Amino acid sequence: MRAGWLVALVALVVLLGGLGWYAGCRGTGRATARAPASTEAGTPQAPAAAPASSGGGVLLVGAGDIAGCRRTYADEATAALIERIGGAVFTLGDNAYPNGRATDFDCYDSSWGRFKDRTYPSPGNHDYRTAEAAPYFAYFGGRAGPAGRGWYSYDLGGWHVVSLNSERNLDAQASWLAKDLAAHPARCTLAYWHRPLFTSASEHGPETAMRPIFRVLYQADADLVIAGHNHQYERFAPQDPDGRADSTRGIREFVVGTGGNPGLYGFGRPAANSQVRYHGGQGVLKLTLYPERYEFEFVSVPGQVFSDRGAGVCH
């Protein structure tokens, strides 16, 4: 009889211990699943694991102000991020420092060049320092659109994507863009170029010449605009071409001049609708594009702890 009670007591102890272990595991799972802290105003935080793509999402990743032949450039580090992330690649101009020469593009080729067959570039002012960007067009070939022009569009995962040239022929581009958007009435539209219309940077102010381009996109219900030029990261709330907050039809702008140039810029007075600002290191913007929505994440190079992520719905 006593042996039977002893067996029962041992079984009870084992059962209670097992329940305690199970409860401890569930608690650990809830803790690791918590949402990351806010990054408003560029407050650093530890990067979390990237959200998995699902429901037909496609990846588009990139940055601007990228490669140079000096060892201080971080283009190899940002290229390693892209290699890990995968997907299509965009560039936001100033691809090869300092002057966009063929020899400068040799250094681009040794880092971001390994993604050339899936890259959709745009040119910047440093690319135009040599022979009206002839080395840029020679290097990228048909991937840069019609030779010598610098603007084109393509479709990616249900999105219509437009690469523009902030350095030349803006009137011609505005006319072309209106026709292109009318011919491609997608639910979701994204455009990118080099010089940002909206910025809080202390170095280069807003490029107001891009306002007519932004207005054409706004009238067509575009969703996202991405620019470089300023060597920092900044995210804006959706706004209209005049910088007024607009949660209904507004376009969200990102500035991602963090592709590798080590000369990071500071910030001045925060621009209206600026939500997140960071100038502590390089990184890339990862976009997961779904048929009716998007997710974004700024991914820092190793050694940096800043991350910014979120999501939005197309108009």
N, C-alpha and C positions, 0 to 999 in steps of 0.2 A: 504494500500500500504506500509506504513511504517512498519507495522507488518510483511509483507512478506519479506521486506529487512532485518529485524531483524532476522527472522528465517534463512534466507540464510547466514547471517553473522555468526551466531552461528554454523551452520553446517560447514562452512569453517574453523573456528577455531578448531573445533573438528577434522576435517580431517587432518589439518596440524599438530596438536598435535599427532595424531595417527601415521602419517608418521615419525615424529621425534622419537617416542618411538620405532618403528620398526627398524629405522636406528641404534638407540643405541643398540638394541639387537643384530643386525648383527655384529656390531663392537666388542661387548663383545665376541661373538663366535669366531671371527677371532683371538682375542688376546689369548684366552685359547687354541687355536689349534696350536699355534706356536711351532716349534721344540725346544727341550731343548738345552741349551747351551753346548758347547764342554766340554768334561772332559779330554782332552789331558793332560798328565803329572799329572793326579790325582787332578785337580782343583775341589773342592767341588761344588755341585749344589743341589738344592732342587729336591727330587725325584718326577717324574711325574707319572701319572697313567700308569699301565702296558698295552701294546697293547693287544687287544683281539685276541684270536686264531681264525683262519678262514681257510677255504680251506683245511681241513684235518690235521691241525697242532696238535701235541701232546706235552705235557709238560714233561721236565726232569729237575730236580732241585736238588742242593746239594752243598756240600763244603767238606773240609777236616779239620782235627785237631779240634775235636769236643767236646767231653764230659769229664767232671771231676766232682768229688764229692765235690769240694770246691765251695763255694757260688760265688766266683769271676768268674766262668765260665759262658759263655753266651749261652750255648747249649739250655736252655729253650727258650731264645729269638729267636734264629735261628729256633728252632722247630716250634715256633708260626708262623714264616714267611712261612715255608713249609706247615703248616696246612692251611694257608690262600690261598697259591698258588695252591696246589694240584699237581697231576701228579706223575710220577715215580720219585724215589729218588736215587741219587748216593752218595757214600762217597769216599773220597780221602785218606783214611788211617789215622792213629792215631785216631782211633774212640773212644778209652777209655783210658784216662790218669789216673795215670802216667805210668802204666806198663802193660796195657792190661790184667789185671787179671779178674777173674770172678766177683769179687766184684767191679772192675772198670766198667765192663759192666752193672752192676746193675744201675749205674748212667746214662749210655748211654740209658738204657732201659726206664728210667723214663722221658726221653725227646724225642730223636729221635726214641726210640724204638716203639713208637706208629705208626710209618710208616714201621715197619719191613716187613710186608707182601707185600710192594711195593718198597723195597730197594734193590739196586744192589751195594754191597760194594766192596771196595778194601782195602788191609791191608797196614799198615805203620810200621815204625821202632819201635814205642812205642808198637804196637800190638805184635811185635815179642820179647818183653822183657820177656815174660813169656812163657816157654815151647813151643818154636817155634810156637807161636800164637795159641796154642791149644784152649784157651778160645774164641778167635775170631771165629775160625771155629766151635766150639761148639755152640756159641751164634747164628750165622747166619745160620748154617746148610747148606742145599742145596742152599740157596741164595748166598753163597760165592763160588759156583762152586764145583768141585771135592774136597773132603776132603784133606786138607793138601797141596793143590797145589796153589790156590790163583789166578788163571786166568781162564777166561771163556768169552763167548760172547753171545749176544742175539740180537734180532731184535725189533725195536720200531718205529712204524709209518713209515715204509719204510726205516728207517736208520738201518745200522748194527753198533752195539755198542760193544766195547771190554773193559773189565775190566782186568787190568794187575797187576802184583806183582813186584814192583821195588826193593823188598828186597831179592829175592832169584831166582836162576836158570834162569838167563837172556838169556843164550844161548839156552836153551830148549824152552823158551818162543818165541824167535825170529823165531825159526824153526816152532813152532806150529802156530805162528801168520801168517807167510807167507802162510801156508796151509789153515788156517781158512779164510783169506781174499780171497784167490783164490776160495774157496768153497762158498763164499758169495759175489759175485760181485755187491754190491749195488751201486746206484748212490751216496749215501751219507754215510760217515763212520766217526765215532767218537771213540776215545780211551781215557782212563783215568787211572792214577796210582798215586802213592804218590810223589816221588821225581822228580822235574822238570828238564828237560834238559836245558831250558833257564830261567834265573832269574836275576833280578837286586838286590836281597836281600843282605843285609850286613851280615846276619847270616850264611846261608848255600849257598854255591856257586853252579854252574851248576853241575848236576849229569851226567857227560859225559858217564857213563856206559850205559845210556839209549839211546845213539845215534844210535846204531844198531837197536833198536826197532823203533825209529823215522824214520830211513831210510827205514825199511820194510813198514811202513805206508805210507811214501812219495812215494815209488815205486808203491804202490797200489792206489794212488790218494786219500788218506784219507783227510778229511777236517778239523777236530778239534781234539786237544789234550788238556786235562785238568789235572792239577796236584795240589798237596797241599804242605805239608812239611814246606814251609815258611809261617809264620803267617801274611799274607798280601794279597792284591789283585793286580794282574798285568795282562795286556792284551798286546799281541804281534800282530804285522802285520804278514800276511802269510809269511813263510820262509821255506827254505830247511833245511836238517839235519845239515848243516854246519853253519847255522845262516845267510845265505844270503837271502835278500828280494826276494820273488818270488810271484808275483801277479797272475801267471798263474796256478801253481801247488802247491804252498806253503801251509803249514798247519798252521792254527792259533792256538797258544797256550794261554791258560789261567792258571794262578796260583791262586787258591782260598783256601788258608789256613786259612779261616776266620769263621770256623764253631762254634767256642765257646771258644777256648783257649785264655785267657786274655793276654798272653805274646806276644804282637804284635811286629814284627820285623821292623827295619828301612831299608832304601835303601842305597846302595852304588852308584857307578857310573852307570847310566842307560845302560843296555845292548843294543846291536844293535837291532833295530826294536821294542823296547819297546814303546808302545803308551800311556798306562794309568797305573799309579801306585797309590796305596792308602793303607795306614796303620793306618788309624784313628779309625777303629772299625770293628766289625764283620758283617757278612752278608752271603748271598747265591747267587749262580749263577743260574738264571732261563733261560732255553733254550726252545724255541718253535720250534719244528722240523717239517718241511714240506717236502713233497716228493722230492723237488729239491733245498731247501733253508733253512735258519735258522734265527731266531732272538735271541738275547741275551740281558740279563739285569742283572746287579748286584743290588741286593735289600738289602739295609742296615737295620740293626735292628733299632727300634725306638730310637730317640735321635740323630741319625746321619743323615746328609743331603747329603752324597755322593751317586751318582748314575752313572752308566755307561751302555749305551745301544747302540745297533746297529744291523746290519743284514749282511748276506752274502749269496752267491750262491754256491752250491756244484759244484765240478769239473765235 
